[in-house]
């Protein structure tokens, strides 16, 4: 338990963290990877290159410092991180490694400002925070054993692969031992682990795009090119696209994640999904579940934003569902259509998702919204919904990669 003096010291460091947090975490990761290279497999190099991982950790440390006297206020953030940790098989023995490099970085980055009192306070604070995560993650591991029959990584076989678009491939994955799968919650993700030909072990998280209750998991992965000349290509996405074939073995963790379907109790309240790019993957799983569970009188709206027809995923599946369910309304909008899209029925409109589109699809009714896509799209849609007066409780969204903010 932190003392009153330690709590006061932590709060006094808030302005420093606001100014230097990203510098501190960048230093910490570089230090940790140099001295403990065995932990690098848990981190995506593209997120490190973009600075997203560093910013996410800096924001988490800042939030903890701001709420150090009321950690219960961080419940949602703790759950998001704990779920991600469990999906990557983080264990209690990993926490001292991070703690060692975090405290050393505080001293090395802040210099004279990192007094003994500051180091002592943050040592105690990190221990308390680590204990919160370890206890929650232990509970999740236990629940996975009960629900799925395993925790950690289990051997799966690629049973099928198929293109979902020009830049997205779907893999169908079945347990190598032939045991049946429990039903995942729509919106959850798994972690996949493979050993690359050069000997590197790599782990990545991917949303499940299949309907819950199928005898397989399906992940639908976009090929990620290097965003600039100095950045790496998406290591796993390119390996999946170029190498993984039916019959190959991979290791998967049970589904994790807190971005799950939240249907309103009022069966007349519309359920709206807004997908951007590859963010359509968890929403397709949610859509299938909604159509199976919802009353036939509950309106369901699915808005899909894509660059063009070449990279729009699941277009045929979406059209088939719209024909099958009278309560489903779909709208596909291309922001950068090609000449091949001209005159085609593969999309309904062009441009960015905007207020008029949402108003035309939903009207003036209150609705529950689930949305997923690139960070700029999430911020844009969140702003549109706030301007519509949508309550925070009716907005559910997920960032791919390190957690971000919509503000």
N, C-alpha and C positions, 0 to 999 in steps of 0.2 A: 504494500500500500504506500502510495506517495505521501510524504509529509506535506504539511501546509507550506513550508518553505520551498520544497521542491516544486510543488504546484505553482507557486508564485513565480519561480524562476522560469519554468516552462512557458508560462503566459508572457513573461517579459521577452521571450525569444520570438514571439509571433511576428513583430515587424521585420526582424532579421530574416526569418523564413520567407516572408512575403517578398523580400527583395532578392535574397540569394538562394532560395530553395532549389531552383533548377540547377544552379551551379554546383550546389552541394551534392545533389543526387547524381549528377553527371560524373563528378569526381568519385563518388562512392562506387558506381558501377565499374568505372575503369579500374579502380583499385581492387575491387573484388574479383573481377575477371582475370586480372594479372596474378593475384595471389591464390585464388581458388577457382581455377579454370573449369573444374568439374561441374560448377553450377551453370555454366553457359548454356547447356542444353535446355534449360528451363526458360530461356529468353529468346525472343524473336529478334534477329539482327536488324531487320528492317525497322522495327519499332525503336531500337536503340539509335539507328542512324537518323531517323526523323526527329528524335527527341521526345516522342510520345511517351515512352516508358519512363523517362526521367521526370517529365512533367506530371505524369500520373502519381508517381511516388512522392514528388514534392508536394502535390496537392493533398495527398493522404496524410503526410507528416504535418502539414499546416493545419488540416482539419482536426487532427488529434490534439495539437497544441492549443487550438482555439476552444476545444471541448474537453480539455484534460480533466476538469472537475466534474464532467457529466458524460462519460464515455458512452452511456446508453443512447445519447443523441446520434451516435455514429452507427447505429444498428444496421441501416440499409447498406452503408458503405462496407461495413465489416462482412456482411453476408455476401456481397458481390465479390470481394477479394477472397473470402474463405472458399467459396464455390470454385473460383478459378484455381486456387492453390490445390484443392483436393483433386481437381481434374488433371493437374500436372504432377500429382503424387508428392507434393511437398510434405515433409515430415518434421517433427519437432527438432531434429538435429540440424536442420537448415537454418533455424532462427539465430543461433549464436554466430553463425558465419556472417549473416547480414548485419547483426548488431555490432560485431567487431568492426566492420568496415564503415558503418554509419557513424559510430562514435569517433573513430580515427579521422573520418572525413570532416566531422564538425570541428575537430581541433585543427586540422590542416587547412581547411578553407577559411574558417573564421579567425584563426590566429589568436591574437591577444584577447579578443572578445570571448573566446571559448575558455572561460575561467574554470577552475576546478569545480566550483559550484554548478556551473552549466553542465559540465560533463557528468557529474554525479547525478544531477536531476534527470538528464536525458538517459543515463544508464538505467535508472530506476523506472522511468517512463517507458522505455523500450521493453524492459522486462515485463511490465504490466500489460503492454499492448500485445506482446508476443503470447502471453498467457491467454489473453482473450481469444486470439486466433487459434492457438493450439487446442483449447477446449472446444471451440465451435467446430473445428475441422475433425477432431476425434469423433464428435457426434455424427458428422456427415459420413465419415468412413463407416461407422457402425451402421447407420441407416442404409448405406449402399449394400453392405453384407446381407442385411435383412431383406431388402427389396430385390436385389439383383443376383445375390449369391456370390458376389465377388466385389472386391475393391482393388485399387491399383490397376495394373495393366493385365489384359487377358488376350489370348491369341484369337484373331479373327482371320477369315479368308475373304479375299475379293471375289465375290461370286459373279459380278457383272459390272461393266462400265458402259456409260452412254453419254453422248454430248447433250448438255442442256442448252447450250448456245455455242457460238463460235469460240468463246473464251471461257466457258464453264463446262467442266466434266463432272458427272455424277458417278460415284462409286457405291455399289451395293455391298454391304459387309455382313457376313454371317459368322456366328461363333464356330470356331474350328472343332469344338467338342460336340457340336450338334445339339447342345442344350437350348431350350426355348428361351426367348427374350421376354422380359417383363415389358410393360407398356410405359414408354417415356412420357414426360409431360411436354406438350407442344411448346416449342421455343427453347428447349434445352440444347446443350452442345456436348460433344465428347472430345476427348483428347486422343490423338493418334500418334503412335510412336513407331518410327522406322529407323533402321541403320542404313545410312547411305553407303554407296560403293567405296567411298574414301575412308570409311570407318567412323564417321561422325554419327552420333545418335541425335535424332531431332524429334521434337514434340511440338505439335500445333493443336489448337482448338478449332473445331468446325461445328456449326449448327447442324442439327438433324433436319433434313428437308422432307423426310417421309412422313406419311400419316402414322400417328401412334397406333400400336397394335399389330404392325406388320412383323413378319419373322426375320427381318433384317433391319440394319441401320443404313440410311443413305446420307452421304455427305455430298454436297455440290460445290466444287472448288473452282474459283476463278484463277486463271493463270495471272500471276503478278509480275509484270516486267519491272525492271529497275526504274524508279521514279526520276533519277538523274544519273549522270555519268559516274558520280562517286558512290552511288548506292548499290547494294547487291540486288540481283534478281530475287524474287520470292523463291527461297531455296526449296521448300517443300512443295509449293504449288507447281513449280516447273518439274520437279521429280515426279509428282503424281501424274501430270499431263503426259510426260514423255516416257515414263518407265513402268508404273504400276499397272499390272494386267490381271485378268481373271486367273485365279489359282495362287496368286501371291499372298503371303501372310503379312499382317500388320498387327500391332497391339493397340487395344482400345481400353479406355477407362469407362466406367458407367456414366450415364448422362448426368450433367451438372447444370447449374444456372438458375438464377432467380427471375429471369425475363420469361415468364410463362403466361399462358392464356388466362385472362381474367374476364369471364363472362358476367355481364350485369344480371342481377336477380330479376329485374324487370324484363320480361320476355318480349316487350314491344320496343325496347331501347336498341337502336342500331349498334352493330359492332362493325367498326371501320378499321381496315388494314391499309397502311400506306407504305409501299416498298420502293426503295431506291437501289438500282443496280443489284449486286449480289446480296444485298440485305433482304431480298425476297425469300431466301432459303428458310429461315425460321418461321416466316409468316405463312409459307405454304403449308408447313406442318400445322400451324395454328388454324389456318383456313379449313383444312380437312376436318380437324377436331370440332371446330365451330359448327360446320354444316352437319356433322353427325350428331352433335349434342343439342343444338339449338332447336327451339320450336320453329315450325314452318312459318310462323307469323313474325319471327324476329328478322328484321332486315339485316343483311350482311352486305357490306360494301368493300370491294377490293380495288384500290388504286395502285397501279404499277407504273413507276417512272423508269425509263431506260434510255440509253443514248439512241438506239435504233434497233431495227429488227434483227440484225446479225448478233447482237449481244443481249437480246431480251431472253431471259430464261423462263422456261415453263409456260410459254405462250399457249401451246396446244392444250396443256393440262388445265390452264385457267379457262380457256374457251369451253372445254368439255364440262367442267364443273358448272359454268354459267348455264349451259344447256340442260344440265341435270337438275339444278336447284332453282326453283322459281323465286326464292327469297334472296338470291345472290345477284348483285349488280356489280359489273366490273368496268373499269376504265383504264386503258393503257395509253400513256402519253410518252412520246419520244422527244427528247430535247435536242437531238442532232440527227434527224432522219437522213438516210442516204437516198440516192436516186432509185435504188432497188425497192424502197418503201413507198415510192410515189404511186398513188392509186391503189395500194394494197389495203386489205381489210385487217391487217395485223395490228393496227393501232387506231385509237379513236380521236386523238388530237396531238398537237405539237407544242413544244415549249416546256417551261418548268412547271412543276406542281405549284398551283397558286390558290388564292382564297376563292376565286370564282369556281374553280374546279371542285373544291371541297364543298362549297355551297350548293352547286348543281347536283352533286352526288348525294349529299346528306340532307340538304334543306336546312331549316332552322331548328331541327330536332336536337335535343341533347343526345350524345352518343359516347360510346367507349372507343378509344383509339389505341391501336398498337402500331408502332412504326419503327422501321429499321433501315439503315443505309449508311452511306458515308457521313462523316461528322458534319460537313457543311449542310448536307441535306437534313440531318436531324435538327440542327439549329434552325434552319429555315422553316421546317414543318412545325417545330415547337412554337416558333414565333407566330405562325399563322393560326395555330390552335389557341394560343393565349389571346390573340386578337379576337377570336370567336367567342371568348369567354369560357373556354373549356376548363373545367376544374383539374387541378393537378392529379387528383385521384382517378381521373378518367384518361390520363395519358400514360402509356407504358411504352418504353423504348429501350434500345440497347445499342451501345457502341461496340463495333468490332475492334478487337485489339485492346490497348490500354483504355481504362475508363476516362471519359472526357466530361465536359460540361456543355449544357445547351445555352447557358447565359452568354 
